[in-house]
Amino acid sequence: MNNDLKREFDAAMMKIYVRALREADYPAHRYHQMLCEHGGLETAKRLVNAPNVSEGYTALWERKRLDLTVEALIQDKKWRELFSEEELKKAKKRLGDYGYTLQPED
């Protein structure tokens, strides 16, 4: 696994935490705690592979900001090599189940 890409992903995960706080007024304390304890990649995998959506996902859905979820972040082709096809499909399905439409890629 590319360590530079993993570090960039960690930063991207922290960025959506900051954006959720600033743009959606959502203080994702548990998410931040997970990032600090497990890093961005492990946190993303835990959230995507969980059988149910997290409280944070629900809170962002209520605010109409699913663009700030891990599920949306990992759809970016830059991060795809970090995840299995199954994980990407789970994340995409979850977004679709909650009415979020992914933007077409370039």
C-alpha distances in whole Angstrom, upper triangle without the diagonal:
4,6,9,8,8,11,13,12,14,16,17,17,20,22,23,24,26,27,28,30,32,32,33,34,32,31,28,28,27,24,24,24,21,19,20,20,17,15,14,11,13,16,16,15,18,20,19,20,23,26,28,27,27,30,28,27,31,32,30,32,35,35,34,30,28,26,25,23,19,20,21,19,16,18,17,16,13,11,12,8,8,11,13,16,18,16,17,20,21,21,23,25,26,26,29,31,31,33,30,29,26,27,27,24,25
4,6,5,6,9,10,11,12,15,15,17,19,20,21,23,25,26,27,29,30,31,32,33,31,30,28,28,27,24,23,24,22,19,20,21,17,15,14,12,15,17,17,17,20,21,21,22,25,28,29,28,28,31,28,28,32,32,30,32,35,34,33,30,27,25,24,23,20,21,21,18,16,18,16,15,12,11,12,9,9,12,15,18,20,18,18,22,23,22,24,27,27,27,29,32,32,33,30,29,26,26,26,23,24
4,5,5,6,9,10,10,12,14,15,17,18,20,21,23,24,26,28,29,30,31,32,30,29,26,26,25,22,21,22,20,17,17,18,15,12,12,11,14,16,16,17,19,21,21,22,25,28,29,28,27,30,27,27,31,31,29,32,35,34,33,29,27,25,24,23,19,21,22,18,17,19,18,17,14,12,14,12,11,14,17,20,22,20,20,24,24,23,25,28,28,28,31,33,33,34,31,31,27,28,28,25,26
4,5,5,6,9,10,11,12,14,16,17,19,20,21,22,25,26,27,28,29,30,29,28,26,26,26,22,21,22,20,17,18,19,17,14,13,12,16,17,17,18,21,22,22,24,26,30,31,29,28,30,27,27,31,31,29,31,34,33,32,28,26,24,22,22,19,21,21,17,16,19,16,16,12,12,14,13,12,15,19,21,23,21,21,25,25,23,25,28,28,28,30,33,32,33,30,29,26,26,26,23,24
4,5,5,6,9,10,10,12,14,15,17,19,20,21,22,25,25,26,27,29,27,26,24,25,24,21,20,22,19,16,18,19,16,13,11,10,14,15,14,15,19,19,19,21,24,27,28,26,25,28,25,24,28,28,26,28,31,30,29,25,23,21,20,19,16,18,17,14,13,15,13,12,9,8,11,9,8,12,15,18,20,18,17,21,22,20,21,25,25,24,27,29,29,30,26,26,23,23,23,20,21
4,5,5,6,9,10,10,12,14,16,17,19,20,21,23,24,25,26,27,25,24,22,22,21,18,17,18,16,13,15,15,13,9,8,7,10,12,12,13,16,17,17,18,21,24,25,24,23,25,23,23,26,27,25,27,30,29,28,24,23,21,19,18,15,17,17,14,12,15,14,14,11,9,11,10,8,11,15,18,19,16,16,20,21,19,21,24,23,23,26,28,28,29,26,26,23,24,24,22,23
4,5,5,6,9,10,11,12,15,16,17,18,20,22,23,24,25,26,24,23,21,21,21,17,16,17,16,12,13,15,13,9,8,9,12,13,13,15,18,18,19,21,23,27,27,25,24,26,23,23,27,27,25,27,30,29,28,25,23,21,19,18,16,18,18,15,14,17,16,16,13,11,14,14,11,15,18,21,23,20,19,23,23,21,23,26,26,25,28,30,29,31,27,28,25,25,26,23,24
4,5,5,6,9,10,10,13,14,15,16,18,20,21,22,23,24,23,22,20,21,21,18,16,19,17,13,15,17,15,11,9,10,14,14,13,16,18,19,19,21,23,27,27,25,23,25,22,22,26,25,23,25,28,27,26,22,21,18,17,17,14,17,16,12,12,15,13,13,10,9,13,13,11,14,18,20,22,19,18,22,22,20,21,25,24,23,26,28,28,28,25,25,22,22,23,20,21
4,5,5,6,9,10,11,13,14,15,17,19,20,20,21,23,21,20,18,19,18,15,14,16,14,11,14,15,13,9,6,7,11,11,10,12,15,15,15,18,20,23,23,21,20,22,19,19,23,23,20,22,25,24,23,20,18,16,14,13,11,13,13,9,9,12,11,12,9,7,11,11,9,12,15,18,19,16,15,19,19,16,18,21,21,20,23,25,24,25,22,22,19,20,21,19,20
4,5,5,6,9,10,11,13,14,16,17,19,20,21,21,19,18,16,16,16,13,11,13,12,8,10,12,10,6,4,7,10,9,10,12,14,14,15,18,19,23,23,21,19,21,18,18,22,22,20,23,25,24,24,20,19,17,15,14,11,14,15,11,12,15,14,16,13,11,14,14,12,14,17,20,21,17,17,21,20,18,20,23,22,21,25,26,25,27,24,24,22,23,24,22,24
4,5,5,6,9,10,11,12,14,15,16,18,19,20,18,17,16,17,17,14,12,15,14,10,12,14,13,10,8,10,13,12,12,15,17,17,18,21,22,26,25,22,21,22,19,19,23,22,20,23,25,23,23,19,19,16,14,14,13,16,15,12,13,16,14,16,13,12,16,16,14,17,20,22,24,20,20,23,23,20,22,25,23,22,26,27,26,27,24,24,22,22,24,22,23
4,5,5,6,9,10,10,12,14,15,16,17,18,17,17,15,17,17,13,13,16,14,11,14,16,15,11,8,10,13,12,11,14,16,15,16,19,20,24,23,20,19,20,17,17,20,20,17,20,22,20,20,16,15,13,11,11,10,13,12,8,10,13,11,13,11,10,13,15,13,15,19,20,21,18,17,20,20,17,18,22,20,19,22,24,23,23,20,21,18,18,20,19,20
4,5,5,7,9,10,11,13,15,15,16,17,15,14,12,13,13,10,9,12,11,8,11,13,12,9,6,8,11,9,8,12,13,12,13,16,17,21,20,17,15,17,14,14,17,17,15,18,20,19,19,15,14,12,9,9,7,11,11,8,10,13,12,15,13,11,14,16,13,14,18,20,20,16,16,19,18,15,17,20,18,17,21,22,21,22,19,20,18,19,21,20,22
4,6,5,6,9,10,11,13,14,15,15,14,12,11,12,13,9,8,11,11,7,9,13,12,9,8,11,13,11,11,15,16,15,16,19,20,23,22,19,17,17,14,15,19,17,16,19,21,19,20,16,16,14,11,11,10,14,14,11,13,16,16,18,16,15,18,19,17,18,21,23,24,20,20,23,22,18,21,23,21,20,24,25,23,25,22,23,21,22,24,23,25
4,5,5,6,9,10,10,11,13,14,13,13,12,14,15,12,11,14,14,11,13,16,16,13,11,14,16,14,13,17,18,17,18,21,22,25,23,20,18,19,15,16,19,17,15,18,20,18,18,14,14,12,9,11,11,14,13,10,13,16,14,17,15,14,18,20,18,19,23,24,25,21,20,23,22,19,20,23,21,20,23,25,23,23,20,21,19,19,22,21,23
4,5,5,6,8,10,10,11,12,11,11,10,13,14,10,10,14,13,11,14,17,16,14,11,13,15,13,12,16,16,14,15,19,19,22,20,17,15,15,12,12,15,14,11,14,16,14,14,11,11,9,6,7,8,11,10,8,12,14,13,17,16,14,17,20,17,18,21,22,23,19,18,21,20,16,17,20,18,16,20,21,19,20,17,18,17,17,20,20,22
4,6,5,6,9,10,10,11,9,8,7,9,10,8,7,11,11,9,12,15,15,13,11,14,15,12,12,16,16,14,16,19,19,22,20,17,14,14,10,12,15,13,11,15,16,14,15,12,12,12,8,9,10,13,13,11,14,17,17,20,19,17,20,22,19,20,23,25,24,21,20,23,21,18,20,22,19,18,22,22,20,22,19,21,20,21,24,24,26
4,5,5,6,8,10,10,9,9,9,11,13,11,9,13,14,12,14,17,18,15,14,17,19,16,16,20,20,18,20,23,23,26,23,20,18,17,13,15,17,15,13,17,18,15,17,13,14,13,10,12,13,16,15,14,17,19,19,22,20,19,22,24,22,23,26,28,28,24,23,26,24,21,23,25,22,21,24,25,23,24,21,23,21,22,25,25,26
4,5,5,5,7,9,9,10,10,13,15,13,12,16,17,15,17,20,20,18,15,18,20,17,16,20,21,18,20,23,23,25,23,20,18,17,13,14,16,14,11,15,16,13,14,10,12,10,7,10,12,15,14,12,16,18,17,20,19,19,22,24,22,23,26,27,27,24,22,25,23,20,21,23,21,19,22,23,20,21,18,20,19,19,22,22,24
4,6,5,5,6,5,7,8,11,13,11,11,15,15,14,17,19,20,18,16,18,20,16,16,19,19,16,18,21,21,23,20,17,14,13,10,11,13,10,8,11,12,10,11,8,10,10,6,9,11,14,13,13,16,18,18,22,21,20,22,25,23,23,26,27,26,23,22,24,22,18,20,22,19,17,20,21,18,19,17,19,18,19,23,23,25
4,6,6,5,5,5,7,10,13,11,11,14,16,15,16,19,20,19,17,20,21,18,18,22,21,19,21,24,23,25,23,19,16,15,11,13,15,12,10,14,14,12,14,11,13,13,10,12,15,17,17,16,19,21,21,25,24,23,25,28,26,26,29,30,29,26,25,27,25,22,23,25,22,20,24,24,21,22,20,22,22,23,26,27,29
4,6,6,8,9,11,14,16,15,14,18,19,18,19,22,23,21,19,23,24,21,21,24,24,22,23,27,26,28,26,22,20,18,15,16,17,14,12,16,16,13,14,12,15,14,11,14,17,19,18,17,21,22,22,25,24,24,27,29,27,28,31,32,32,28,27,29,27,24,25,27,24,22,25,26,23,23,21,23,22,23,26,26,28
4,6,8,10,12,15,18,16,16,20,21,19,21,24,25,23,20,23,25,21,21,24,24,21,23,26,26,27,25,21,19,18,14,15,16,13,11,13,13,10,11,9,12,11,9,13,16,18,16,16,20,21,20,24,23,23,26,28,27,27,30,30,30,27,25,27,26,22,23,25,22,19,22,23,20,20,18,20,19,20,23,24,26
4,5,9,10,14,16,15,15,19,20,19,21,24,24,23,20,23,24,21,20,23,23,20,21,24,23,25,22,18,16,14,11,12,13,9,7,10,10,7,9,7,10,11,9,12,15,17,15,16,20,21,21,25,25,24,26,29,27,27,29,30,29,26,25,26,24,21,22,23,20,18,20,21,17,18,16,19,19,20,24,25,27
4,6,9,12,15,14,14,17,19,19,20,23,24,23,21,24,25,21,21,24,24,21,23,26,24,26,23,19,17,15,12,14,14,10,10,13,12,9,12,11,13,14,12,14,17,19,18,19,22,24,24,28,27,26,28,31,29,29,32,32,31,28,27,29,27,23,24,26,23,21,24,24,20,21,20,22,23,24,27,28,30
4,6,9,11,11,12,14,16,16,18,20,21,20,19,21,22,18,18,21,20,17,20,22,21,23,20,16,13,11,8,11,11,8,8,11,11,9,12,10,12,13,10,12,14,17,17,17,20,22,23,26,26,24,26,29,27,26,29,30,29,25,25,26,24,21,22,23,20,19,22,22,18,20,19,21,22,23,27,28,30
4,6,9,9,9,11,13,14,15,17,19,18,17,20,20,17,17,21,19,17,20,22,21,23,20,17,14,11,9,12,13,10,11,14,14,13,15,13,15,16,12,13,15,18,18,18,21,23,24,27,26,24,27,29,26,26,29,30,29,26,26,27,25,22,24,25,22,21,24,24,21,23,21,24,24,26,29,30,32
4,6,5,6,9,10,11,12,14,15,15,14,17,17,13,14,17,16,13,16,19,17,20,17,14,11,9,6,10,11,9,10,13,14,13,15,13,14,15,11,11,12,15,16,16,18,21,22,25,24,22,24,26,23,23,26,27,26,22,23,24,22,19,21,23,19,19,22,22,19,22,20,23,23,25,28,28,31
4,5,5,6,9,10,11,12,14,14,14,17,17,13,15,18,16,14,18,20,18,21,18,16,12,11,9,13,14,12,13,17,17,17,19,17,17,18,15,14,15,18,19,19,21,23,24,27,26,24,26,28,24,24,27,29,28,24,25,27,24,21,24,25,22,22,25,25,23,25,24,27,26,28,31,31,34
4,5,5,6,9,10,10,12,13,13,15,14,11,13,15,13,11,15,17,15,17,16,13,10,9,8,12,13,12,14,17,18,18,20,18,17,18,15,14,14,16,18,18,19,22,24,27,26,23,24,26,23,22,25,26,25,21,23,24,21,19,23,23,20,20,24,23,21,24,23,26,26,28,31,31,34
4,5,5,6,9,10,10,10,10,12,12,8,10,12,11,9,13,15,14,17,15,13,9,10,8,10,13,12,12,15,17,17,18,16,15,16,12,11,10,13,15,14,16,19,20,23,22,19,21,22,19,19,22,23,22,19,20,22,19,17,20,21,18,18,22,22,20,22,21,23,23,25,27,27,30
4,5,5,6,9,10,10,10,13,13,10,12,15,14,13,16,18,17,20,19,16,13,13,11,13,16,15,15,18,19,19,20,17,17,17,14,13,12,16,17,16,17,21,21,24,22,20,22,24,20,21,24,26,25,21,22,24,22,20,23,24,21,21,25,25,23,25,23,26,25,26,29,29,31
4,5,5,6,8,10,11,14,12,10,13,15,13,13,17,18,17,20,19,17,14,14,12,15,18,17,17,21,22,22,23,21,20,21,17,16,15,18,20,19,20,23,24,26,25,22,24,25,21,22,24,27,26,22,23,26,23,21,25,26,23,23,27,27,25,28,26,29,28,29,32,32,34
4,5,5,6,7,8,10,9,6,9,11,9,10,13,15,14,17,17,15,12,13,12,14,17,17,17,20,22,22,23,20,19,19,16,14,13,16,18,16,17,20,21,24,22,19,21,22,18,18,21,23,22,19,20,23,20,18,22,23,20,21,25,25,24,26,24,27,26,28,30,30,32
4,6,5,5,5,9,8,6,9,11,11,11,14,16,16,19,19,17,14,16,13,15,18,18,18,21,23,22,23,20,19,18,15,14,12,15,17,15,15,19,19,22,20,17,19,20,16,17,20,23,22,19,20,23,21,18,22,24,21,21,25,25,24,26,24,26,25,26,29,28,30
4,6,6,8,11,11,9,12,15,14,15,18,19,19,22,22,20,17,18,16,19,21,21,21,24,25,25,26,23,22,22,18,17,15,19,21,18,19,23,23,25,22,20,22,22,19,20,23,26,26,22,23,26,24,22,25,27,25,25,29,29,28,30,28,30,28,30,32,31,33
4,6,9,11,9,9,12,14,12,14,17,18,17,21,21,20,17,18,17,19,22,22,22,25,27,27,28,25,24,24,20,19,17,20,22,20,20,24,24,26,24,21,23,23,19,20,22,25,25,21,23,26,24,22,26,27,25,26,29,29,28,31,29,31,30,31,34,32,35
4,7,8,6,6,10,10,10,12,14,15,15,19,20,19,16,18,17,19,22,22,22,24,27,26,27,24,22,22,19,17,15,17,20,18,17,21,21,23,21,18,19,19,15,16,19,22,21,18,20,23,21,19,23,25,23,24,27,27,27,29,27,29,27,29,31,30,32
4,6,6,6,9,10,11,12,14,16,17,20,21,19,17,19,17,18,22,22,21,24,26,26,26,23,21,20,17,16,13,16,18,15,15,19,19,20,18,15,17,17,13,15,18,21,21,17,19,22,21,19,22,24,22,23,26,27,26,28,26,27,25,27,29,27,29
4,6,5,6,9,10,11,12,14,15,19,19,17,16,18,15,16,20,20,18,21,24,23,23,20,18,17,14,13,10,13,14,11,11,15,15,17,15,12,14,14,11,12,16,18,18,15,16,19,18,16,19,21,19,19,23,24,23,25,23,24,22,23,25,23,25
4,5,5,6,9,10,11,12,14,18,19,17,16,19,17,17,21,21,20,22,25,25,24,21,19,18,16,14,10,12,14,11,10,14,14,15,13,10,12,11,8,9,12,15,15,12,13,17,16,14,17,20,18,19,22,23,23,25,22,23,21,23,24,23,25
4,5,5,6,9,10,10,12,16,17,16,15,18,17,17,20,21,21,22,25,25,25,22,20,20,17,15,11,13,16,14,13,16,17,18,17,13,14,14,10,10,13,16,16,12,14,17,16,15,18,20,19,20,23,24,23,26,24,25,23,25,27,26,28
4,5,5,6,9,10,11,14,15,13,12,14,13,13,17,18,17,19,22,22,22,19,17,17,15,12,9,11,14,13,12,16,17,19,18,14,15,16,12,12,15,17,16,13,15,17,15,14,17,19,17,18,21,21,21,23,21,23,22,24,26,25,28
4,5,5,6,8,10,13,14,12,11,14,13,12,16,17,16,17,20,21,20,17,15,15,13,10,6,8,11,9,8,12,13,15,15,11,12,13,10,9,12,14,13,10,11,14,12,10,13,15,14,14,18,19,18,21,18,20,18,20,22,21,24
4,5,5,6,8,12,13,13,13,16,15,14,18,19,18,19,23,23,23,20,17,17,16,13,9,10,13,12,10,13,15,16,16,12,12,13,10,8,10,12,11,8,10,13,11,10,14,15,14,15,18,19,19,22,20,21,20,22,24,23,26
4,6,5,6,10,11,11,10,14,13,13,16,18,18,19,22,23,23,20,18,18,17,13,10,11,15,14,13,16,18,20,20,16,16,17,13,12,13,15,13,10,13,15,12,12,15,16,14,16,19,19,19,22,21,23,22,24,26,26,29
4,6,5,9,9,8,7,11,10,9,12,14,14,15,18,19,19,17,14,15,13,10,8,8,12,12,11,14,17,19,19,16,16,17,14,12,14,15,13,10,12,13,11,9,13,14,11,13,16,16,16,19,17,20,19,22,24,24,27
4,6,8,9,8,9,13,12,11,14,16,15,15,19,20,19,17,14,15,14,10,8,7,10,11,10,12,15,16,17,14,13,15,13,10,11,12,10,7,8,10,7,6,10,11,9,11,14,14,14,17,16,17,16,19,21,21,25
4,6,8,9,11,15,15,13,16,19,18,18,21,23,22,20,17,18,18,14,11,10,14,15,13,15,18,19,20,16,15,16,14,11,11,12,9,7,10,11,8,8,12,12,11,14,16,15,17,19,19,20,20,23,24,24,28
4,5,7,8,12,13,12,14,16,17,17,20,21,21,20,17,19,18,14,12,12,15,16,15,17,20,22,23,19,19,20,17,15,15,16,13,10,13,13,10,10,14,13,11,14,16,15,16,19,19,21,21,24,26,27,30
4,7,9,13,14,13,14,17,18,17,20,22,22,21,18,20,20,16,15,13,17,19,18,19,22,24,25,22,21,22,20,17,16,17,13,12,14,14,10,11,14,12,10,14,16,14,15,18,19,21,22,25,27,28,31
4,6,9,11,10,10,14,15,14,16,19,19,18,15,18,17,14,14,13,16,18,17,19,22,24,26,22,22,24,21,19,19,19,16,14,15,15,11,11,14,12,9,12,14,12,12,16,17,20,20,24,26,27,31
4,7,8,6,7,10,11,10,13,15,15,14,12,15,14,11,11,10,13,15,15,17,20,23,24,21,21,23,21,18,19,19,16,14,15,15,11,10,13,12,8,10,13,11,10,14,14,17,18,21,24,25,29
4,5,5,6,9,10,11,13,14,15,14,12,15,13,10,11,11,14,15,16,18,21,24,24,21,21,24,21,19,20,21,19,16,17,17,14,12,15,15,11,13,16,14,13,16,16,19,20,23,26,27,30
4,5,5,6,9,10,11,12,14,13,12,15,13,11,13,14,16,17,19,20,23,26,26,24,24,27,24,22,24,25,22,19,20,21,17,16,18,18,14,15,18,16,14,17,17,21,21,24,27,29,32
4,5,5,6,8,10,11,12,11,10,12,10,8,10,12,13,14,16,18,20,23,24,21,22,25,22,21,23,24,22,19,19,20,17,15,17,17,14,14,17,16,14,16,16,19,19,22,25,26,29
4,5,5,6,9,10,10,9,7,10,9,6,9,9,11,12,14,16,18,21,22,20,20,23,21,19,21,21,19,16,16,17,14,11,13,14,10,10,13,12,10,13,12,15,16,19,22,23,26
4,5,5,6,9,10,10,9,12,11,10,12,12,14,16,18,19,21,24,25,23,24,27,24,23,24,24,22,19,19,19,16,14,15,15,11,11,14,12,9,12,13,16,18,21,24,26,29
4,5,5,6,9,9,9,12,11,10,13,14,15,16,19,20,22,26,26,24,25,28,26,24,26,26,25,22,21,22,19,17,18,18,14,14,16,15,12,14,14,18,19,21,25,26,29
4,5,5,6,5,6,8,7,7,11,12,12,13,16,17,19,22,23,21,23,26,24,22,24,24,23,20,19,20,18,15,16,16,13,12,14,14,11,12,11,15,16,18,21,23,26
4,5,5,6,5,9,9,9,12,12,12,15,17,17,19,23,24,22,23,26,25,23,24,24,23,20,19,19,17,14,14,14,11,10,12,11,7,9,9,13,14,17,20,22,26
4,5,8,9,12,12,12,16,16,15,18,21,21,23,26,27,26,27,30,28,27,28,28,26,24,23,23,20,18,18,18,15,13,15,14,10,12,12,16,18,20,24,26,29
4,5,8,10,10,12,15,16,15,17,20,20,22,25,26,25,26,30,28,27,29,28,27,24,23,24,22,19,19,19,16,14,16,16,12,13,12,15,17,19,22,24,27
4,6,8,9,11,15,14,13,15,18,18,19,23,24,23,24,28,27,25,27,26,25,23,21,21,20,17,16,17,14,12,13,14,10,10,9,12,14,15,19,21,24
4,5,6,8,11,12,10,12,15,15,16,20,21,20,21,25,24,23,25,24,24,21,19,20,19,15,15,16,14,11,13,14,11,11,9,12,12,14,18,19,22
4,5,5,9,8,7,10,12,12,14,18,19,18,18,22,21,19,21,21,20,17,15,16,15,11,11,13,10,7,10,11,9,9,7,10,10,12,16,17,21
4,6,8,8,6,7,11,10,11,15,16,15,17,20,19,18,21,20,20,17,15,16,16,12,12,14,12,9,12,14,12,11,8,9,9,10,14,15,17
4,7,8,7,7,11,12,12,16,16,15,17,20,19,18,21,21,21,17,16,18,17,13,14,16,14,11,15,16,14,14,11,13,12,14,17,17,20
4,5,5,6,9,10,12,16,16,14,15,18,16,15,18,18,18,14,13,15,13,10,11,13,11,9,13,14,12,13,11,13,12,14,17,18,21
4,5,5,6,9,11,14,14,11,12,15,13,12,15,15,15,11,11,13,12,8,11,13,11,10,14,15,14,16,13,15,13,15,18,18,21
4,6,6,7,10,13,14,11,12,15,13,11,13,13,12,9,8,10,8,5,7,9,8,7,10,12,11,13,10,12,11,13,16,16,19
4,6,5,8,11,12,11,12,15,14,13,15,15,15,12,10,11,11,7,8,11,10,7,10,13,12,12,9,10,8,10,13,13,16
4,5,6,9,10,8,10,13,12,12,14,15,16,12,10,13,13,9,10,14,13,11,14,16,15,16,13,13,10,12,14,13,16
4,5,8,8,6,6,10,9,8,11,11,12,9,7,10,11,8,9,13,12,11,14,17,16,17,14,14,11,13,14,13,16
4,6,8,7,7,11,11,10,12,11,12,10,7,9,11,8,7,11,12,10,12,15,15,15,12,11,8,10,11,10,13
4,5,6,7,10,11,11,14,13,15,13,10,13,14,12,11,15,15,14,16,19,19,18,15,13,10,10,10,8,11
4,5,5,8,10,11,13,12,15,13,10,13,16,13,13,17,18,16,18,21,21,21,18,16,12,12,11,8,10
4,6,8,9,11,14,14,17,15,13,16,18,15,16,19,20,19,21,24,24,23,20,19,15,15,14,11,12
4,6,6,7,11,12,14,12,10,14,15,13,14,17,18,17,19,22,22,22,19,19,15,16,16,14,15
4,5,6,8,8,11,10,8,11,13,12,12,15,17,16,18,21,21,22,19,18,15,16,15,13,15
4,5,7,9,12,11,10,13,15,14,15,18,20,20,21,24,25,25,23,22,19,19,19,16,18
4,7,10,12,10,10,13,14,13,15,18,19,19,21,23,24,25,22,22,19,20,20,18,20
4,7,8,6,7,10,11,10,12,15,16,16,19,20,21,23,20,20,18,19,20,18,20
4,5,5,6,9,10,11,12,14,16,17,18,20,22,23,21,21,19,21,20,19,22
4,5,5,6,9,10,10,12,14,15,16,18,20,21,19,19,17,19,18,17,20
4,5,5,6,9,10,10,12,14,15,16,19,20,19,19,17,20,20,20,23
4,5,5,6,9,10,11,12,14,15,17,19,17,18,16,19,19,19,22
4,6,5,6,9,10,11,12,14,16,17,15,15,13,15,15,15,18
4,5,5,6,8,10,10,12,14,15,14,14,13,16,16,16,20
4,6,5,6,9,10,10,13,14,14,14,14,17,18,19,22
4,5,5,6,9,10,11,13,11,12,11,14,16,16,20
4,5,5,6,9,10,11,9,9,8,12,13,14,18
4,5,5,6,9,10,10,10,11,14,16,17,21
4,5,5,6,9,9,11,11,15,17,19,23
4,5,5,6,5,7,8,12,14,16,20
4,5,5,5,6,8,12,14,16,20
4,6,8,10,12,16,18,20,24
4,6,9,12,15,18,20,24
4,6,10,13,15,18,22
4,6,9,12,15,19
4,6,9,12,15
4,6,9,12
4,6,9
4,7
4
